[in-house]
């Protein structure tokens, strides 16, 4: 506990020091953290335009949904040195760190191997939460007031609530995440799956206790009958057989009933979860639309016209902000360089192919969802990690701070790290690539000596490395799964051999 | 800066091409303007068709026509990149009744014309309230003179007949009072003005070679303004030759100059930057000015950084926000504060430009420095012009004076146009980029399928150390 507390203090101190020495103006020039989606300047501009009376989405600066306008309606050019704002961003990081800590602690409780459990309990929660909190990338994203911190907070919160089998709150927080960025919609399926599994596990623990009591009572009754009726063994045997058959029938019926009940419960929960998710999302959209129609955000306006904002809604057309938020994210209209894969690809392809290309690129997110759920449905936390990491790699405007988030989620189950390959390659590779990001940007943009191709190469290699890391984790997970399956089927059998230089491809098991 | 160098005479135009159209009604201005621009580009051989919605806009508070207030019915577009050459001169001359065969227009030799310091052509068509059309053509030239002689200025003396369709052919020279040093002698003599009316003496086929030889040694190494205008309805041909002394003489400048304009870009790196316009008041009275500035959509302007500084005060001047509509316009209300923001139009990507209009009150001798920050956008490599590394030309800002007294005319001033360098992608790389990034996605798909569908198993090695691999299944 002391270690955890001290690390948290260190993280907070680093952030406060960064704010104090005005590092935010230095990091505001960096393209890794400041993208058209996450920039804080754009929020200031939007609030300023709103107070002037024009649409906050004008000028194609601001791409967040309107609730952030309401939350930050007091923001100004001077708010870069506002301590209230700084405390908000420090709190977001703190809560993420604590959530990671709690999630890992609870997952360790379900660990069956006691030796591993004891070792890991001391180290793992503190390690992973501090990896996230003390990371220089997260610290700089906090200093820069990066608006992408919110989605990470929402995803971690929803994982925590799903772990506690709270369906309502998971769907609410996840709908918030999907409301800011569209792509976390894909997380709804693994999240509900995780919630349902957690709920069944909780019920199972209760049922096990009740079953023990019933069995004890039955044994006592059997002893009494045996003592009383020793002479009539045939009748007793017949009676026993009948009783056994009846019990089997009863247990079968009970099992069937339980299964049916469980299935219907599961379907109900699925339906309920999906319904709730879309309900919360629709509520948020309606709230944001209402915000435009009322005077909540007008502080500095001079006119007293009640239909103030309708002059930028043509023909009473509602939800025009969807075009600037979701359509923008899915269509990737802004081509400023960032760490992602898409900016140079879409600058250098012909305009004719743009729509098709954008569709296929966004479709990759969706393609992997169902096969992964089918494969890893019994490991929902790992499934969540995979899908969040794929979402962050394939984001339109990612930041460097998404990388430690991705990594921490993947590394939550340390069994997977045993079977990974090329670990030093990844570590050194990430060091090199991340170190070269800002110099190559500077060469092109500020010095004018370099080319756009430098930046293209380095950003591509960064996302490429992230892809490889993800695939390594999937591979090791597959190995672990097959290992467990083999152990379950035949306890004393040998492991499955694939190929040797002198033997055939398939072993004797298939034959 | 035209008027600082050459004086404030005539209706001059900003670099490139400019199109101003006022319509009768406010509705559907954009489509009307599109048709007008295309037709005019066809008539004059220009590429005005590029003045589409991404460039053109409506200045609400500048009045191009001094006779009537046009409010929200004007549509304005400026193409600073437009080159002007003989292909534009010939259709301009074709609009004259005698073209270049008779009359004063026969003096115009394109080889000489495009060798000058400054030249501009304009056509102005207005319909007055009595439904009468007036058609005004103007050619503005700035010539360096060694000797004031037509043969020196235009290359030829005036040979040939006068245009018989014109009601009057007149040469008017301003700025001279000693009429005796002109040959031939002038007919009209006015206050600082001399006029020659050409009638029939040219039909005698004598060359009309205006010659000025002064007796006194005055400072005549100045610039000559040739303001040739031809009108065609109830007005005659006026040729105004105006002299102005060089900028060495400060008195003459202060007589003619009322404001001094300057505009430049401040840039740190290729992405961030700012536009600064400086206005100084050179008159002895307070000036009421409106500034109209339109910046293209790929300069993403941050309006919260719009600041005004003055050399008279240490602090920044507060910009009061006026959300007025043009219908409620009273000139006195516009200029109540020192600086007020009249209008903001935010830009749309691949749509309209961003505009801001300010109303300023300048004290005598005061300079205002108006600055806005922007962030440059990135374009697809097809959207860059053919010479991508030259940059984009940005239209000049318009400063218009609104006069309280009737002495001050409503004048329009243009700043310099700017050259904006956008960070260019590598134009030779489309195939390479597509292949390389799609291999990244291919590796995603390939390893994804391989890992999920293969069978995981142990691979035996010679020293009985097993190694985990995943091999694809045989179907």
Contacts between the chains, C-beta under 8 A, distances in Angstrom:
chain1	res1	chain2	res2	distance
A	29	B	269	7.9
A	29	B	272	7.9
A	41	B	302	6.6
A	44	B	304	5.7
A	45	B	302	5.2
A	45	B	303	6.7
A	45	B	304	5.5
A	48	B	303	6.2
A	48	B	304	3.8
A	49	B	303	6.5
A	49	B	344	7.5
A	49	B	346	6.5
A	52	B	303	7.4
A	52	B	321	6.1
A	52	B	323	7.6
A	52	B	341	7.9
A	52	B	344	6.1
A	53	B	323	5.3
A	54	B	344	5.9
A	54	B	345	7.9
A	54	B	346	5.7
A	55	B	346	6.9
A	58	B	346	2.6
A	58	B	347	7.1
A	58	B	348	7.4
A	59	B	300	6.0
A	59	B	301	6.5
A	59	B	302	7.9
A	59	B	303	7.4
A	59	B	346	4.1
A	59	B	347	5.4
A	59	B	354	6.3
A	60	B	297	7.6
A	60	B	300	6.5
A	60	B	347	6.8
A	60	B	348	6.5
A	60	B	349	4.7
A	61	B	300	6.3
A	61	B	302	7.4
A	77	B	304	5.8
A	77	B	305	7.4
A	300	B	321	7.7
A	301	B	323	7.7
A	302	B	321	6.6
A	302	B	322	7.9
A	302	B	323	6.1
A	303	B	323	5.7
A	333	B	349	5.9
A	334	B	349	7.5
A	334	B	377	7.4
A	334	B	378	7.7
A	335	B	377	7.6
A	335	B	378	4.2
A	335	B	379	7.3
A	335	B	380	7.0
A	336	B	271	8.0
A	336	B	377	7.3
A	336	B	378	5.4
A	337	B	378	7.2
A	341	B	437	5.9
A	341	B	440	6.5
A	341	B	441	7.8
A	343	B	378	7.5
A	344	B	425	7.0
A	344	B	433	5.7
A	344	B	437	7.5
A	345	B	433	5.9
A	345	B	434	6.9
A	345	B	437	4.6
A	346	B	380	7.2
A	347	B	378	6.4
A	347	B	379	7.5
A	347	B	380	5.5
A	347	B	381	5.8
A	347	B	425	4.9
A	348	B	381	5.7
A	348	B	425	6.2
A	348	B	426	7.8
A	348	B	429	5.7
A	348	B	430	4.6
A	348	B	433	4.1
A	348	B	434	7.0
A	349	B	430	6.4
A	349	B	433	7.6
A	349	B	434	6.0
A	350	B	382	6.4
A	350	B	430	7.1
A	351	B	380	6.0
A	351	B	382	5.4
A	351	B	383	7.9
A	354	B	380	8.0
A	361	B	441	7.7
A	364	B	441	6.6
A	364	B	444	7.0
A	364	B	445	7.8
A	368	B	448	6.4
A	371	B	452	5.9
A	372	B	452	7.5
A	375	B	452	5.7
A	419	B	468	5.4
A	444	B	270	7.6
A	444	B	423	6.8
A	445	B	269	5.1
A	445	B	270	4.8
A	445	B	271	5.6
A	445	B	423	6.2
A	446	B	268	7.7
A	446	B	269	4.0
A	446	B	270	7.1
A	448	B	270	6.9
A	451	B	426	6.0
A	452	B	423	7.2
A	452	B	424	7.5
A	452	B	425	4.8
A	452	B	426	5.5
A	453	B	426	5.5
A	453	B	429	6.7
A	456	B	433	6.9
A	460	B	436	6.6
A	460	B	437	6.4
A	460	B	440	6.2
A	463	B	440	6.8
A	464	B	440	5.2
A	464	B	443	7.3
A	467	B	440	6.8
A	467	B	443	6.5
A	467	B	444	5.2
A	467	B	447	7.9
A	468	B	443	7.7
A	468	B	447	7.7
A	471	B	444	7.6
A	471	B	447	4.1
A	471	B	448	6.7
A	471	B	451	6.1
A	474	B	448	7.3
A	474	B	451	4.8
A	474	B	452	7.0
A	475	B	447	7.8
A	475	B	451	4.5
A	475	B	470	6.0
A	478	B	451	5.7
A	478	B	452	7.0
A	478	B	454	7.6
A	478	B	456	5.0
A	478	B	470	6.2
A	479	B	456	4.6
A	479	B	468	4.8
A	479	B	470	7.2
A	481	B	456	7.6
A	482	B	455	7.2
A	482	B	456	4.1
A	482	B	457	7.2
A	483	B	456	7.8
A	495	B	457	7.3
A	495	B	458	5.1
A	495	B	466	7.2
A	496	B	455	7.5
A	496	B	457	4.3
A	496	B	458	6.7
A	497	B	457	6.0
A	497	B	458	5.5
A	497	B	459	7.2
A	497	B	460	5.7
A	497	B	466	7.7
A	498	B	455	7.0
A	498	B	457	3.7
A	498	B	458	6.7
A	498	B	459	5.5
A	498	B	469	6.1
A	498	B	471	5.1
A	499	B	459	6.0
A	499	B	469	7.9
A	499	B	471	6.7
A	500	B	459	7.0
A	500	B	460	4.5
A	505	B	471	7.7
A	505	B	474	7.1
A	506	B	474	7.6
